[in-house]
Amino acid sequence: MYSYIFFKNKSVVPVIRWLSFSFVLSGFSLTAMSLLRREMRFKALAITEFSAFALGSGVVTICCAVLGFGIWSLVIGILTQQAILLLISFSIVRHSLVPIFSLPVY
C-alpha cells in the first residue's frame, strides 16, 4: 500500500515485497561477515563478496534477462547474490545460530 502511494505504480508493489527478503538474507550473513572483519581475514572477505556478486548479479541476472524475465531478473539476481553470500560466509565462519538470552553475557 505505501509503495503504491510513494511510486504511484501498482506494478512496483510485488517487486518491492520480494526485494525485502534481501534484507532478511543479509541480516543472517551479517554475523559471519563481521566475524571475518574482526579476525582481519580480508582476503576471505573479498573473495566471498566478489564470488557472491559475480554469481548472483553477473551470471544469474544476465541469464534471467536473456530468458526474458524482465525486471524479475534483477530481483532474482539480488536474492541469489544475498543467498550465496550467506552460504559462503557461513561455511567459512561457523558460528552458533542459537540466540543467547542470558543477561550476564551482555
GROMACS elastic network, one bead per residue, 0.5 to 0.9 nm:
[ bonds ]
;  ai    aj funct       b0    kb
    1     4     6  0.52336   500
    1     5     6  0.64692   500
    1     6     6  0.88195   500
    1    10     6  0.88292   500
    1    13     6  0.76222   500
    2     6     6  0.61114   500
    2     7     6  0.85452   500
    2    13     6  0.86936   500
    3     6     6  0.50048   500
    3     7     6  0.58659   500
    3     8     6  0.76643   500
    3     9     6  0.80791   500
    3    10     6  0.81461   500
    3    12     6  0.72508   500
    3    13     6  0.59118   500
    3    16     6  0.76601   500
    4     7     6  0.53507   500
    4     8     6  0.50070   500
    4     9     6  0.55270   500
    4    10     6  0.55443   500
    4    11     6  0.84068   500
    4    12     6  0.72167   500
    4    13     6  0.63514   500
    5     8     6  0.53619   500
    5     9     6  0.79481   500
    5    10     6  0.89682   500
    6     9     6  0.83393   500
    7    10     6  0.80964   500
    7    12     6  0.74255   500
    7    13     6  0.88887   500
    8    12     6  0.86384   500
    9    12     6  0.58291   500
    9    13     6  0.76625   500
   10    13     6  0.56925   500
   10    14     6  0.82638   500
   11    14     6  0.66737   500
   11    15     6  0.74623   500
   12    15     6  0.53001   500
   12    16     6  0.62420   500
   12    17     6  0.86707   500
   13    16     6  0.53426   500
   13    17     6  0.62141   500
   13    18     6  0.88034   500
   14    18     6  0.62071   500
   14    19     6  0.85291   500
   15    18     6  0.53087   500
   15    19     6  0.61281   500
   15    20     6  0.86758   500
   15    71     6  0.81511   500
   15    72     6  0.74706   500
   15    75     6  0.71073   500
   16    20     6  0.61411   500
   16    75     6  0.88977   500
   17    20     6  0.53057   500
   17    21     6  0.74707   500
   18    21     6  0.57721   500
   18    22     6  0.78775   500
   18    75     6  0.71646   500
   18    76     6  0.89159   500
   18    79     6  0.85069   500
   19    22     6  0.55553   500
   19    23     6  0.77698   500
   19    75     6  0.62144   500
   19    76     6  0.87615   500
   19    78     6  0.77310   500
   19    79     6  0.72430   500
   20    23     6  0.56406   500
   20    24     6  0.72374   500
   21    24     6  0.50748   500
   21    25     6  0.63418   500
   21    26     6  0.85995   500
   21    79     6  0.72923   500
   22    25     6  0.50571   500
   22    26     6  0.59834   500
   22    27     6  0.83878   500
   22    78     6  0.70843   500
   22    79     6  0.55730   500
   22    80     6  0.88851   500
   22    81     6  0.88616   500
   22    82     6  0.62508   500
   22    83     6  0.82957   500
   23    26     6  0.51056   500
   23    27     6  0.59942   500
   23    28     6  0.87282   500
   23    82     6  0.86291   500
   24    27     6  0.50852   500
   24    28     6  0.65206   500
   24    29     6  0.89639   500
   25    28     6  0.52755   500
   25    29     6  0.65285   500
   25    30     6  0.87282   500
   25    79     6  0.79099   500
   25    82     6  0.58587   500
   25    83     6  0.63078   500
   25    85     6  0.86995   500
   25    86     6  0.68686   500
   26    29     6  0.51132   500
   26    30     6  0.59875   500
   26    82     6  0.59842   500
   26    83     6  0.80312   500
   26    85     6  0.80049   500
   26    86     6  0.71025   500
   27    30     6  0.51325   500
   27    31     6  0.77076   500
   27    86     6  0.89929   500
   28    31     6  0.67547   500
   28    32     6  0.81072   500
   28    86     6  0.67559   500
   29    32     6  0.55396   500
   29    33     6  0.62417   500
   29    34     6  0.86256   500
   29    82     6  0.81387   500
   29    83     6  0.85858   500
   29    85     6  0.68355   500
   29    87     6  0.79608   500
   29    89     6  0.66500   500
   29    90     6  0.69926   500
   30    33     6  0.51692   500
   30    34     6  0.59924   500
   30    35     6  0.85490   500
   30    86     6  0.82461   500
   30    89     6  0.88986   500
   31    34     6  0.51049   500
   31    35     6  0.61440   500
   31    36     6  0.86598   500
   31    90     6  0.87185   500
   31    95     6  0.82256   500
   32    35     6  0.50868   500
   32    36     6  0.62939   500
   32    37     6  0.87587   500
   32    86     6  0.81213   500
   32    89     6  0.56430   500
   32    90     6  0.57717   500
   32    91     6  0.89346   500
   32    92     6  0.80374   500
   32    93     6  0.57347   500
   32    94     6  0.75673   500
   32    95     6  0.72254   500
   33    36     6  0.50893   500
   33    37     6  0.63762   500
   33    38     6  0.87126   500
   33    45     6  0.70593   500
   33    85     6  0.89736   500
   33    86     6  0.88074   500
   33    89     6  0.62843   500
   33    90     6  0.83220   500
   33    93     6  0.82052   500
   34    37     6  0.50180   500
   34    38     6  0.61087   500
   34    39     6  0.85740   500
   35    39     6  0.60958   500
   35    40     6  0.84246   500
   35    41     6  0.87719   500
   35    93     6  0.72667   500
   35    95     6  0.88847   500
   36    39     6  0.51863   500
   36    40     6  0.61206   500
   36    41     6  0.53456   500
   36    42     6  0.71420   500
   36    44     6  0.75633   500
   36    45     6  0.64043   500
   36    89     6  0.83255   500
   36    92     6  0.85814   500
   36    93     6  0.71824   500
   37    41     6  0.61066   500
   37    42     6  0.66036   500
   37    45     6  0.73614   500
   38    41     6  0.77623   500
   39    42     6  0.84509   500
   40    43     6  0.85848   500
   40    45     6  0.87928   500
   41    44     6  0.55981   500
   41    45     6  0.62736   500
   41    46     6  0.87772   500
   42    46     6  0.59432   500
   42    47     6  0.84430   500
   43    46     6  0.51541   500
   43    47     6  0.61273   500
   43    48     6  0.84708   500
   44    47     6  0.51400   500
   44    48     6  0.59834   500
   44    49     6  0.85716   500
   44    89     6  0.86921   500
   44    92     6  0.80929   500
   45    48     6  0.51474   500
   45    49     6  0.61850   500
   45    50     6  0.84951   500
   45    89     6  0.79872   500
   46    49     6  0.52540   500
   46    50     6  0.59368   500
   46    51     6  0.83444   500
   47    50     6  0.51777   500
   47    51     6  0.58629   500
   47    52     6  0.84289   500
   48    51     6  0.52655   500
   48    52     6  0.61544   500
   48    53     6  0.85685   500
   48    84     6  0.86788   500
   48    85     6  0.65015   500
   48    88     6  0.63369   500
   48    89     6  0.65789   500
   49    52     6  0.52287   500
   49    53     6  0.61175   500
   49    54     6  0.85461   500
   49    81     6  0.89786   500
   49    85     6  0.65360   500
   49    88     6  0.89769   500
   49    89     6  0.87656   500
   50    53     6  0.50731   500
   50    54     6  0.59352   500
   50    55     6  0.84486   500
   51    54     6  0.51191   500
   51    55     6  0.59817   500
   51    56     6  0.81493   500
   51    81     6  0.87064   500
   51    84     6  0.81398   500
   51    85     6  0.79486   500
   51    88     6  0.88059   500
   52    55     6  0.53864   500
   52    56     6  0.56621   500
   52    57     6  0.78395   500
   52    80     6  0.80859   500
   52    81     6  0.50375   500
   52    82     6  0.71681   500
   52    83     6  0.81883   500
   52    84     6  0.53514   500
   52    85     6  0.51909   500
   52    86     6  0.88612   500
   52    88     6  0.81102   500
   53    56     6  0.52358   500
   53    57     6  0.53264   500
   53    58     6  0.66870   500
   53    59     6  0.89993   500
   53    77     6  0.89981   500
   53    78     6  0.86627   500
   53    81     6  0.57723   500
   53    82     6  0.85544   500
   53    84     6  0.86270   500
   53    85     6  0.82438   500
   54    57     6  0.57433   500
   54    59     6  0.65359   500
   54    60     6  0.87777   500
   54    81     6  0.81717   500
   55    58     6  0.53694   500
   55    60     6  0.63026   500
   55    61     6  0.85921   500
   55    77     6  0.84447   500
   55    80     6  0.80404   500
   55    81     6  0.68205   500
   55    84     6  0.80152   500
   56    59     6  0.60284   500
   56    60     6  0.52544   500
   56    61     6  0.65730   500
   56    76     6  0.81858   500
   56    78     6  0.63753   500
   56    79     6  0.76784   500
   56    80     6  0.50672   500
   56    82     6  0.77563   500
   56    83     6  0.86131   500
   56    84     6  0.73309   500
   57    60     6  0.60585   500
   57    61     6  0.51626   500
   57    62     6  0.73984   500
   57    74     6  0.76897   500
   57    76     6  0.88000   500
   57    77     6  0.50159   500
   57    78     6  0.63865   500
   57    80     6  0.78890   500
   57    81     6  0.63585   500
   58    61     6  0.58944   500
   58    62     6  0.60486   500
   58    63     6  0.84532   500
   58    77     6  0.79281   500
   59    62     6  0.54848   500
   59    63     6  0.60345   500
   59    64     6  0.85616   500
   59    77     6  0.82124   500
   60    63     6  0.51879   500
   60    64     6  0.60560   500
   60    65     6  0.84742   500
   60    73     6  0.76809   500
   60    74     6  0.88099   500
   60    76     6  0.74350   500
   60    77     6  0.54664   500
   60    80     6  0.75087   500
   60    81     6  0.86737   500
   61    64     6  0.52009   500
   61    65     6  0.60401   500
   61    66     6  0.85884   500
   61    72     6  0.87974   500
   61    73     6  0.50970   500
   61    74     6  0.57151   500
   61    75     6  0.82088   500
   61    76     6  0.67771   500
   61    78     6  0.79935   500
   61    80     6  0.88789   500
   62    66     6  0.61025   500
   62    67     6  0.85460   500
   62    73     6  0.74254   500
   62    74     6  0.86402   500
   62    77     6  0.83277   500
   63    66     6  0.51420   500
   63    67     6  0.62163   500
   63    68     6  0.87739   500
   63    73     6  0.80230   500
   64    68     6  0.63798   500
   64    69     6  0.55820   500
   64    70     6  0.77914   500
   64    72     6  0.79736   500
   64    74     6  0.82395   500
   64    76     6  0.79687   500
   64    77     6  0.81809   500
   65    68     6  0.51069   500
   65    69     6  0.54472   500
   65    70     6  0.58494   500
   65    71     6  0.80911   500
   65    72     6  0.82645   500
   65    73     6  0.53987   500
   65    74     6  0.80268   500
   66    69     6  0.76432   500
   66    70     6  0.87347   500
   66    73     6  0.89504   500
   67    70     6  0.85561   500
   67    73     6  0.88827   500
   68    73     6  0.80862   500
   69    72     6  0.54354   500
   69    73     6  0.52993   500
   69    74     6  0.87491   500
   70    73     6  0.56957   500
   70    74     6  0.77794   500
   71    74     6  0.55748   500
   71    75     6  0.68399   500
   71    76     6  0.89749   500
   72    76     6  0.60057   500
   72    77     6  0.83287   500
   73    76     6  0.51549   500
   73    77     6  0.59778   500
   73    78     6  0.86055   500
   74    77     6  0.50007   500
   74    78     6  0.61338   500
   74    79     6  0.85816   500
   75    78     6  0.52984   500
   75    79     6  0.62205   500
   75    80     6  0.84813   500
   76    79     6  0.52316   500
   76    80     6  0.59438   500
   76    81     6  0.84622   500
   77    80     6  0.50662   500
   77    81     6  0.60155   500
   77    82     6  0.86607   500
   78    81     6  0.50392   500
   78    82     6  0.63003   500
   78    83     6  0.86362   500
   79    82     6  0.52025   500
   79    83     6  0.61585   500
   79    84     6  0.86179   500
   80    83     6  0.50334   500
   80    84     6  0.60562   500
   80    85     6  0.84615   500
   81    84     6  0.52289   500
   81    85     6  0.61288   500
   81    86     6  0.86122   500
   82    85     6  0.50338   500
   82    86     6  0.61471   500
   82    87     6  0.86989   500
   83    86     6  0.50416   500
   83    87     6  0.62337   500
   83    88     6  0.86565   500
   84    87     6  0.51064   500
   84    88     6  0.60385   500
   84    89     6  0.83346   500
   85    88     6  0.53613   500
   85    89     6  0.58857   500
   85    90     6  0.82921   500
   86    89     6  0.54102   500
   86    90     6  0.59771   500
   86    91     6  0.84297   500
   87    90     6  0.53470   500
   87    91     6  0.60669   500
   87    92     6  0.87199   500
   88    91     6  0.51130   500
   88    92     6  0.63036   500
   88    93     6  0.87149   500
   89    92     6  0.51911   500
   89    93     6  0.61239   500
   89    94     6  0.84145   500
   90    93     6  0.51173   500
   90    94     6  0.55832   500
   90    95     6  0.74810   500
   91    94     6  0.61081   500
   96    99     6  0.79032   500
  100   103     6  0.85488   500
  100   105     6  0.78299   500
  100   106     6  0.89904   500
  101   105     6  0.82138   500
  101   106     6  0.88821   500
  102   105     6  0.56824   500
  102   106     6  0.72828   500
  103   106     6  0.53985   500
